[in-house]
C-alpha cells in the first residue's frame, strides 16, 4: 500500500514501522518512567491491601523489561495501574507514570483512552477467556482501530486485519473465523495481533504463554522478540519463567510482596544477584549445565497483602534474615549505575 493510499487519519498510525535488527539500547531515549507507584485495594470495612508500594522503573525505546516474582507479588497490579485499568477496589495512592514526560495518572478518562492501544497496548493473560466467543477474530482485532477512528473504510479495515494476522503467523483468510476454530497458540497470536492494531510504541505482555505447551510457548516468545526488533517496540514481559527472561530480556525487575526486591540489567541479575529473594529464585531454577545440582525450595508462602509482616516483607522466609530485618523495611539501595536492591545486607557501610 502506498503512502498516498494510507487510510489512517492519525500521522503515527500508518504502515507498521520497521527498524533495523542492529538497533542498540545504549543511549536509547526513555519512553516510560514509572516513579514510586503505590496501589491499595480497599474492601468493605477491612484493612487495605497494600498491593504495590513505591515501585519505580524505566523503559527505553526498543527495550524488553522482564517483570518476575511469585504469584501475588503485585506484577499484574502494577501493569494495570500504568493504564489505569485497576478493578473498582483498586486505588493508586501515589506516584507518577510518565510517558514522554506526560503523567498518565493525571489525565482525564477521555485522555487516557487516547493512550490505551495507540501508545501502550496490553496482551492479557489467558487468550481463551480474553476473546469473545460469538464474534469473529477479525472483528475483535479491528475493534480498537474503529474505536480510535483510525480507519476510513471498511475495505481497508479488512486488509489491515489481514496484514496483522499474517504478521503474527496466521493466514489472513482466517480473519472471519471464531475463537473456537483457533488452537490455543493461534488465539494467543491473535491477541498479539490485536495489541498491535493501532501501532503502539509499548506493549505489556502479561504472562502471554499461560496454559500453552512448551513448544507453543517458545514460538510465542520468539514471535514477541522478533516483533520487538522489526517494529521497534518496547515490551514489558510479565512472567514466572526465568529462562525466558534470560533469553529475551534486557533488564529485570524482581518484585516480592508488592515492593522492588532487585532491579538491574539481565546479566547482573543472573550472574551477580544481591537480594536473597533473587538468589533463592535462581536457585530454584534448573541449570542444565549442572544436572547434579539440587534445586532450592523457598519455604513458606508470600505474605498476605492485608496482613504484611513488620520489617522486610521477605524476612519470614529469608535464610539470611537477622533481627533488624524483622523490625525495619529496608530502603532500595543503588549498588551500581543500573543496579538496585532492597536489603539491609547491601546497605552501604
C-alpha positions as CSV (number, residue, x, y, z in Angstrom):
1,X,0.0,0.0,0.0
2,X,1.5,3.3,-1.0
3,X,1.8,6.3,1.4
4,X,-0.8,8.2,-0.7
5,X,-3.3,5.4,-0.1
6,X,-2.7,5.3,3.7
7,X,-6.2,5.2,5.2
8,X,-5.1,6.2,8.7
9,X,-6.1,9.6,10.0
10,X,-3.5,9.7,12.7
11,X,0.0,10.5,11.4
12,X,1.7,7.9,13.5
13,X,-0.7,5.1,12.6
14,X,0.2,4.1,9.0
15,X,2.1,1.0,7.9
16,X,3.9,-0.9,10.6
17,X,7.2,0.8,11.5
18,X,10.2,-1.3,10.7
19,X,13.6,-0.8,12.3
20,X,16.9,-2.4,11.6
21,X,17.7,-5.5,13.6
22,X,21.1,-4.0,14.6
23,X,19.3,-1.4,16.8
24,X,21.1,-0.9,20.1
25,X,19.6,0.1,23.5
26,X,22.7,2.1,24.6
27,X,21.7,5.7,24.7
28,X,18.1,5.0,23.6
29,X,15.6,7.5,25.0
30,X,13.4,6.7,27.9
31,X,9.8,6.2,26.8
32,X,8.2,5.2,30.1
33,X,9.3,6.4,33.5
34,X,7.4,4.9,36.4
35,X,8.1,6.7,39.7
36,X,7.2,5.4,43.2
37,X,3.8,4.0,42.3
38,X,1.8,2.6,45.1
39,X,-1.6,0.8,44.8
40,X,-4.0,-0.3,47.6
41,X,-7.1,-2.4,47.4
42,X,-9.9,-1.2,49.7
43,X,-12.6,-3.6,51.0
44,X,-15.7,-3.0,52.9
45,X,-14.6,-2.2,56.4
46,X,-11.4,-4.3,56.1
47,X,-7.8,-3.2,56.2
48,X,-6.5,-2.0,52.8
49,X,-4.3,-4.5,51.0
50,X,-1.0,-2.8,50.0
51,X,-0.6,-4.5,46.6
52,X,2.2,-2.2,45.3
53,X,4.5,0.1,47.3
54,X,6.8,2.7,45.9
55,X,7.9,0.7,42.7
56,X,9.9,2.5,40.1
57,X,11.4,1.6,36.8
58,X,12.1,3.0,33.3
59,X,11.5,1.5,29.9
60,X,13.7,2.6,27.0
61,X,12.9,2.6,23.3
62,X,13.4,-0.9,21.9
63,X,13.9,-2.4,25.4
64,X,12.3,-5.6,26.8
65,X,11.9,-5.5,30.5
66,X,11.2,-8.7,32.4
67,X,8.9,-8.4,35.5
68,X,9.3,-11.5,37.7
69,X,8.2,-12.8,41.1
70,X,5.8,-15.3,42.7
71,X,2.1,-15.1,42.2
72,X,0.5,-12.4,44.3
73,X,3.6,-10.1,44.4
74,X,1.9,-7.3,42.5
75,X,3.2,-7.7,39.0
76,X,-0.2,-7.6,37.2
77,X,-1.5,-4.9,39.5
78,X,1.5,-2.7,38.7
79,X,0.9,-3.1,35.0
80,X,-2.8,-2.4,35.2
81,X,-2.1,0.8,37.1
82,X,0.0,2.1,34.2
83,X,-3.1,2.2,32.0
84,X,-5.5,2.8,34.9
85,X,-7.3,-0.4,34.4
86,X,-7.5,-1.5,38.0
87,X,-10.7,-3.1,39.3
88,X,-13.1,-1.0,41.2
89,X,-11.5,-1.7,44.6
90,X,-8.0,-0.6,43.4
91,X,-6.6,2.8,44.3
92,X,-3.4,4.4,43.0
93,X,-2.4,6.2,46.2
94,X,0.9,7.8,45.0
95,X,3.4,8.0,42.2
96,X,3.8,9.1,38.6
97,X,3.7,7.3,35.3
98,X,5.4,9.5,32.7
99,X,5.1,8.7,29.0
100,X,7.3,11.2,27.1
101,X,7.2,13.4,30.2
102,X,3.3,13.4,30.5
103,X,1.9,11.9,33.7
104,X,-0.7,9.3,32.7
105,X,-2.1,9.3,36.3
106,X,-3.1,13.0,36.0
107,X,-5.1,12.6,32.7
108,X,-8.8,12.6,32.4
109,X,-10.6,9.4,31.5
110,X,-11.1,10.6,27.9
111,X,-7.4,11.5,27.6
112,X,-6.2,8.1,29.0
113,X,-8.5,6.4,26.5
114,X,-6.4,8.0,23.7
115,X,-3.3,6.5,25.2
116,X,-4.6,3.0,25.5
117,X,-3.9,0.9,22.4
118,X,-2.5,3.8,20.4
119,X,0.5,4.4,22.7
120,X,0.5,1.5,25.1
121,X,-1.3,-1.8,24.5
122,X,-1.9,-4.8,26.7
123,X,-1.7,-8.5,26.0
124,X,-3.9,-10.1,28.7
125,X,-3.1,-13.5,30.1
126,X,-5.5,-16.3,29.1
127,X,-6.4,-15.8,25.5
128,X,-9.1,-18.5,25.9
129,X,-11.0,-16.2,28.2
130,X,-10.0,-12.8,26.7
131,X,-11.6,-13.4,23.3
132,X,-15.4,-13.0,22.7
133,X,-16.6,-16.5,21.6
134,X,-19.5,-15.1,19.5
135,X,-17.5,-12.5,17.4
136,X,-15.1,-13.3,14.7
137,X,-11.4,-12.8,15.3
138,X,-11.2,-10.1,12.6
139,X,-14.0,-8.1,14.2
140,X,-12.2,-8.2,17.6
141,X,-8.9,-7.2,16.1
142,X,-10.5,-4.3,14.2
143,X,-12.5,-3.0,17.1
144,X,-9.6,-1.0,18.5
145,X,-8.9,0.6,15.1
146,X,-12.6,1.6,14.8
147,X,-12.9,2.9,18.3
148,X,-9.9,5.1,17.8
149,X,-11.2,6.4,14.4
150,X,-8.1,5.3,12.6
151,X,-9.8,3.5,9.6
152,X,-11.5,5.4,6.8
153,X,-13.2,2.5,5.0
154,X,-14.5,-1.0,5.8
155,X,-12.5,-2.4,2.9
156,X,-9.2,-1.0,4.2
157,X,-10.0,-2.2,7.7
158,X,-10.3,-5.8,6.4
159,X,-6.9,-5.5,4.7
160,X,-5.4,-4.1,7.9
161,X,-6.7,-7.0,9.9
162,X,-5.4,-9.5,7.3
163,X,-2.0,-7.8,7.5
164,X,-1.9,-8.0,11.3
165,X,-2.8,-11.7,11.3
166,X,-0.2,-12.5,8.7
167,X,2.4,-10.6,10.7
168,X,1.8,-12.9,13.7
169,X,1.9,-16.1,11.5
170,X,-1.8,-16.7,10.9
171,X,-3.3,-16.8,7.4
172,X,-5.2,-13.6,6.7
173,X,-8.1,-15.6,5.3
174,X,-8.9,-16.9,8.8
175,X,-10.0,-13.5,10.0
176,X,-13.7,-14.4,9.6
177,X,-13.3,-17.5,11.9
178,X,-14.4,-17.6,15.5
179,X,-12.1,-18.3,18.6
180,X,-13.2,-21.9,18.9
181,X,-11.8,-22.5,15.4
182,X,-8.3,-21.5,16.5
183,X,-5.9,-23.5,18.6
184,X,-4.6,-22.2,21.9
185,X,-1.4,-20.9,20.2
186,X,-3.3,-19.2,17.4
187,X,-5.6,-17.5,19.9
188,X,-2.5,-16.1,21.7
189,X,-1.1,-14.9,18.3
190,X,-4.5,-13.2,17.6
191,X,-4.2,-11.4,20.9
192,X,-0.8,-10.2,19.9
193,X,-2.2,-9.0,16.6
194,X,-4.9,-7.2,18.5
195,X,-2.3,-5.5,20.7
196,X,-0.5,-4.2,17.5
197,X,-3.7,-3.0,15.8
198,X,-3.1,0.7,16.5
199,X,0.7,0.7,16.1
200,X,1.6,1.3,19.8
201,X,5.1,2.0,20.9
202,X,4.9,0.0,24.1
203,X,3.3,-3.5,24.6
204,X,2.7,-5.0,28.0
205,X,2.5,-8.8,27.8
206,X,1.1,-10.3,31.0
207,X,2.2,-14.0,31.1
208,X,1.4,-14.4,27.3
209,X,2.3,-18.2,27.4
210,X,-0.1,-19.3,30.2
211,X,-1.7,-22.7,29.6
212,X,0.3,-23.3,26.4
213,X,2.5,-26.3,25.9
214,X,6.3,-25.9,25.8
215,X,6.7,-25.8,22.0
216,X,3.9,-23.2,21.5
217,X,5.4,-21.1,24.4
218,X,8.7,-21.0,22.6
219,X,7.0,-19.9,19.3
220,X,5.0,-17.1,21.0
221,X,8.1,-15.8,22.8
222,X,10.2,-15.9,19.6
223,X,7.4,-14.0,17.9
224,X,7.3,-11.3,20.5
225,X,11.1,-10.9,20.3
226,X,11.1,-10.7,16.5
227,X,8.3,-8.2,16.5
228,X,10.1,-6.1,19.0
229,X,13.1,-5.9,16.6
230,X,11.0,-5.4,13.4
231,X,8.6,-2.8,14.8
232,X,10.9,-1.0,17.2
233,X,8.6,-1.9,20.1
234,X,9.3,-1.6,23.8
235,X,8.0,-4.6,25.7
236,X,7.2,-5.3,29.4
237,X,7.1,-9.1,29.8
238,X,5.4,-10.3,33.0
239,X,6.4,-13.9,33.5
240,X,7.3,-16.6,36.0
241,X,9.8,-18.2,33.6
242,X,13.4,-17.1,34.4
243,X,14.7,-19.0,31.4
244,X,12.6,-16.8,29.2
245,X,13.8,-13.6,30.9
246,X,17.5,-14.7,30.5
247,X,16.9,-15.4,26.8
248,X,15.0,-12.3,25.6
249,X,15.0,-9.5,28.2
250,X,17.4,-6.6,28.6
251,X,16.6,-5.7,32.2
252,X,14.8,-7.4,35.1
253,X,12.6,-6.1,37.9
254,X,12.2,-8.6,40.7
255,X,9.1,-8.0,42.9
256,X,8.2,-9.5,46.2
257,X,5.2,-8.6,48.4
258,X,4.4,-5.5,46.3
259,X,7.9,-4.0,46.6
260,X,11.0,-4.0,44.5
261,X,13.5,-6.7,45.6
262,X,16.0,-6.1,42.8
263,X,16.3,-4.2,39.6
264,X,19.2,-4.4,37.2
265,X,20.2,-5.5,33.7
266,X,19.7,-9.2,32.9
267,X,23.4,-10.1,33.1
268,X,23.7,-8.6,36.6
269,X,20.6,-10.2,38.0
270,X,21.5,-13.7,36.7
271,X,25.2,-13.6,37.5
272,X,25.6,-11.2,40.4
273,X,22.2,-11.2,42.3
274,X,22.4,-9.3,45.6
275,X,18.9,-9.8,47.2
276,X,18.3,-13.1,49.0
277,X,15.0,-13.5,47.2
278,X,16.6,-13.2,43.8
279,X,19.2,-15.7,44.8
280,X,16.6,-18.1,46.1
281,X,14.5,-17.8,42.8
282,X,17.6,-18.5,40.7
283,X,18.5,-21.5,43.0
284,X,15.0,-22.9,42.3
285,X,15.6,-22.7,38.6
286,X,17.2,-25.8,36.9
287,X,20.6,-25.4,35.4
288,X,21.1,-27.8,32.5
289,X,24.9,-27.3,32.7
290,X,24.9,-28.6,36.2
291,X,22.4,-31.5,36.2
292,X,23.6,-32.8,39.6
293,X,22.9,-29.6,41.4
294,X,20.0,-29.9,43.9
295,X,17.2,-27.3,43.3
296,X,16.4,-25.0,46.2
297,X,12.9,-24.5,47.6
298,X,11.7,-21.3,49.3
299,X,9.9,-22.3,52.4
300,X,6.5,-20.8,53.3
301,X,4.3,-18.6,51.3
302,X,4.3,-14.9,50.1
303,X,2.7,-12.6,52.7
304,X,-1.0,-11.6,52.6
305,X,-1.1,-8.0,51.4
306,X,-3.6,-7.0,54.0
307,X,-1.5,-8.5,56.8
308,X,2.1,-7.7,56.0
309,X,4.8,-8.6,58.4
310,X,6.7,-5.8,60.2
311,X,10.1,-5.0,58.7
312,X,11.2,-6.7,55.4
313,X,8.4,-8.5,53.7
314,X,10.7,-11.4,52.8
315,X,12.2,-11.7,56.3
316,X,9.9,-14.6,57.4
317,X,11.2,-16.8,54.5
318,X,14.7,-15.4,54.2
319,X,17.7,-17.6,55.2
320,X,19.8,-14.6,55.8
321,X,17.4,-12.6,58.0
322,X,18.6,-11.1,61.2
323,X,16.9,-9.0,64.0
324,X,16.7,-5.7,62.1
325,X,15.0,-7.4,59.1
326,X,12.0,-8.2,61.3
327,X,11.7,-4.6,62.5
328,X,12.6,-2.3,59.6
329,X,11.7,-2.3,55.9
330,X,14.9,-1.9,54.0
331,X,15.4,1.0,51.6
332,X,16.1,0.5,47.9
333,X,19.9,0.9,47.7
334,X,21.7,1.8,44.5
335,X,24.7,-0.5,44.1
336,X,25.8,0.4,40.6
337,X,24.7,2.9,38.0
338,X,22.0,0.4,37.0
339,X,21.6,-2.0,39.9
340,X,19.2,-1.6,42.9
341,X,18.3,-3.9,45.7
342,X,16.2,-3.5,48.8
343,X,18.1,-5.4,51.5
344,X,19.8,-4.5,54.8
345,X,22.7,-6.7,53.7
346,X,23.6,-4.5,50.8
347,X,23.3,-1.2,52.7
348,X,26.5,0.9,52.3
349,X,28.6,0.8,55.4
